Amino acid sequence: MNLTYPLLELRRTLRIWSSTVFSVALPMLFFLVFGAMVPWGSVRLAHGDVAAQTMISLATYGAITAAAGMAGSAALEQHQGWGRQLALTPMTRGGFVRVKVFVALVVAALPVAGVCGLGALTGAGAEPRVWLLSPVLILLGSVEFACYGVAVGKLFRSEAAVGAASGLLVVLAFLGGAFVPLTGWLLDLARFTPVYGVMALARYPLTDGATPTLSGELVQDPLWLPVVNVGAWTLVLGALAVLAARRGTRRA
């Protein structure tokens, strides 16, 4: 069952082709507009150029959105009685969360592959280590948002709640510096938000931790900052997902 159930979940999730195509196509379109077609895309950074930084940012946004959305939608099935059915099997709550995270990460890998492939085709410049490390770091950071999606799907009993949670990710993405540079107290606040940690960690092989601000200056973040951010949020959201899964198997 430990092998069969994840494969069944993955096949069922990928059959929702509209969500899958949207999660892949939108970041790719954004990259074409804001990364590949802008005149400043060739400006050099520490280990690549601005186009590569935009590519990493949008691949990260696509991955965390796909992970949260797919995991949250899959978790809603629990409220139709599937959670109690699974409770009759040897599967633990932690095992259930791990299956959902696995499926969410496979789905999250699709926009990462799409955006990075498009970046390679359009000439985004980066050293080989960036092409190797950044996609892996994006997927590692997406684990916390898969847990976020599972927790939302288990705690709330409507698809509207999952939609609202996906909308909140857009706000967190802006606050995390995914789309525009931040400065001052807003940048200080952003360092405590979950998206900022994933974005900073994914960009680190390219920028060595240098973060641009609205004033044009570069702020240097040490490596431990995004590592601690991602680790702490993953633990918090993972624990919340397991507690929410336990709640979903209780009788009404």
N, C-alpha and C positions, 0 to 999 in steps of 0.2 A: 504493500500500500504506500510505503514511503516514496517509491518511485512512480507508481501508477497515478496517484492523485495529483502530484505536481504537473505531470504531462497532460492529464485531462484538463486541469485548470488553465494551463498555458494554451492548449488548443481552443478551449472555450473562449478565452479572453481574446485571442487573435481573430476569432470569428467576428468580433465586433469591429469590422473593418473601417467603419466610419470614424470611430474614435482613434483607431491606430493611424489611419491616413492623416487625420487632422493634426495629431501630435507630432507627426514627422514633417508634414508639408509646411506648417506655419513657421517653425524655426528656420527651415530652409529658405522660405520666402523672405523672412526678416533678414537673414544673412545676405541674400542677394541685394536687398535694398540698402542696408546699413553697413555692410561689410565689403562686399565685392565691388559695388558700384560707386563708392565714395572716393574722392581724389586723395584723401589723407590715409587711405588704407595701407600704403607702402611706407609710411613713417616707421622708422626703426625703433624697436624696444630692446630689452636686454638680450633676448634670445629669439627674436622674430620681429613681426611687424604688427601694426594696429589691426589689420584684417584678421590675423590669427587670434588676437585678443577678442575681437568681436565674435569670431567663430567659436571660441571656447565658451564665451558668455552665453551665446544663444544655444549651443549644444547643452550646456548645463541647465538652462531654463527649460528646454524641451524635455530633458531627462527627468527633472524633478516634477514637472507638471504631469508627464506620462506616468511616472511612478505613483504619485499621489492619486491621480484620477483613476487609474486602472485598479489599484489596490482598494480604493474606497468603493468603487462600483462593485467589485467582487465581494467585498465584505457585506454589502447590503443583502446578499442572498441569505445571510444568517437569520434575518428577521422573517424569512418565509418558512422557517422550520428546519433549514439545512443545518444550522448550528447544533440543534438538539440531536439531529441524526448523526452528526459527526461525534457528538459527545458519547454515543454508544460504542464507538470504535476505540482502539488503543491510542489514537492520536491525542497528544497533549495540546493545551492552549498555545504553548510555545511552539510546538510543531506546526500548528495551524498558521501562526504568524509567520514562521519561516517559509512555509509554502507560498503565502501571499507575497512576501518580500521577494522570493525567488522569481515568481511570475512578473512582478512589477519591474524587477531589474532587467529581465529579458526584454520587456516592452520598452523600458527606458533606454536600452542599448540601440534601439532603432533610430530615434532622432539624433543620437550621438554619431552613429555611423553615417546618417544622411547628411548632417551639417558638416562633419569633418571631410566626408567624401567630396562634397560640393566645394569646400574650402580648398582641397587639393586641386580640384579641376580648375578653379578660378585663380589659382596662383597665390593663395595665402602663404606667407613665408614664415617658417619656424624651423628650429633645429630638430634633428631626429628625436632627441629625448623628449621634446614637447609633444610630438605626435604619438609617442609611446606612453608617456606618463599621464598626460592630461585626461585622455578618455578613461583610463583606469580610475583616476581620482574622482572624476565625475560620477562614475557608477558607485564607487564607495560612498560618496557623499549622498547619493540618491537613496541609500538605505533608510536614512532618517525620514525621508518624505514618503517612502513606502509604508513605514510604521505610522506616520501621520495619517495617511489615507485609510489604513486599516482601522485605526482608532476612531476616526470620524465616522466611517461606515458602520462601526459597531455601536457607537454611542448614540447616534441619531437614526431615526427610523424613516427617513424620507430621502429621495434622491435630491431634493432641493437642498438639503443640508450638505450633501457632497458637492453640489454645484457651488454653494456658498464657500465651502472650504477651498475649492479650486480658485474661486475669485480672490480669496484671501492670499493665495500664493502669488497672484499678480502684484498685490500691494507689497508683500514681503520681498518680491523680486526688485521692485523699485527701491525699497528701503535698503535692500542688500547691494545696491549698486550694479544691478544686472544691465540696466539700460542707460542710465545717466550717472556721471560722477557726483559724489557727495562732498560736503565740506563742513567744517565746524562741528557744532554739537550734533548735527544729523549724522555725520560720519562716526562720531563717538558712540551714538546710540546704535548705529547699524552693526557695529562690531559684536553686539550681543544678540543679533537676530540670526536665525538658522540659515537663510539664503546667503548672507554675507560670508559665512564660514565656508560653505561649499564653493562659492564663486572664488574666494581668495585662494582656497586650496587648489582648485582646478587651474587657476592662472599662474600659480607659483612657479612651475617649471619654465614658463615664458617670461615672467616679469621679475622673478626673485623677490616677490612680495611688494613691489612698488605699486601703489594705488594712486591714480590721478584724482585731483580734486577739481571743483568748479573754477577755482582761481588759477588753474594751470600748474600748480605745484604737484610734486610727487611725495606721497607719504609712505614710509617704509614700514611694512608689517613683518614682524618676525614669524618664522615658520610655526612656532608653537601656538600662536594665536588662532589660526584657522583649524589646526589639529585639535586643540582643546575645545573650540566651538563645535566642530562636527562631532567629536566624541561625546561631549556633554549632551547635546541635543539628541543624538542617537540613543543614548541611554534613557533619557527622559521619555522620548516618544515611543521607544521600544517597550518600556515598562507600561506606559499608558495603553499601548496596543494589546499587550497580554492581559491587563486588567479588564479592558473593554471586551476582549474575547471571552473571558470568564463570565462576565455579565451577560453576554449574548446567549450562553447555554443554560441560563436559569429559566425555570418555568415562570410564566406570567402569573 
